[in-house]
Amino acid sequence: MTGDSSQSPPEPDRRALIAFSWFWVGLPLAYGLYELVRKATQLFTG
């Protein structure tokens, strides 16, 4: 019993997809937070 037949194929490089996904979600979130702070500042300062 020396053979290991459970070798899995190498996984594809998904770093670009992960970075794009974070960008896709993070950009609108950052813009929303920016607008929230801007509107809250206007609300409390007049």
C-alpha positions in Angstrom: 0.0 0.0 0.0 2.4 2.6 -1.2 0.3 4.3 -3.9 -1.8 7.3 -3.1 -4.5 7.4 -5.7 -6.4 10.3 -4.1 -4.4 13.1 -5.7 -6.7 16.0 -6.6 -6.1 18.2 -9.6 -4.5 21.6 -8.9 -7.0 24.3 -8.1 -7.2 27.2 -10.5 -5.8 30.6 -9.4 -8.8 32.6 -8.2 -7.1 35.6 -6.8 -8.3 37.9 -9.6 -11.9 36.7 -9.1 -11.7 37.3 -5.4 -10.2 40.7 -5.8 -12.9 41.6 -8.3 -15.6 40.4 -6.0 -14.3 42.4 -3.1 -14.1 45.5 -5.4 -17.6 44.8 -6.6 -19.0 44.8 -3.1 -16.5 47.2 -1.4 -16.9 50.1 -3.8 -20.6 50.7 -3.3 -20.3 50.0 0.4 -17.6 52.7 0.7 -19.6 55.1 -1.4 -22.7 54.4 0.8 -20.7 55.0 4.0 -19.2 58.2 2.6 -22.7 59.5 1.8 -24.0 58.5 5.2 -21.3 60.4 7.0 -21.8 63.4 4.7 -25.6 63.5 5.3 -25.2 62.9 9.0 -22.8 65.8 9.2 -25.3 68.0 7.4 -28.1 66.8 9.7 -26.3 67.6 12.9 -24.5 70.8 11.9 -27.4 72.4 10.1 
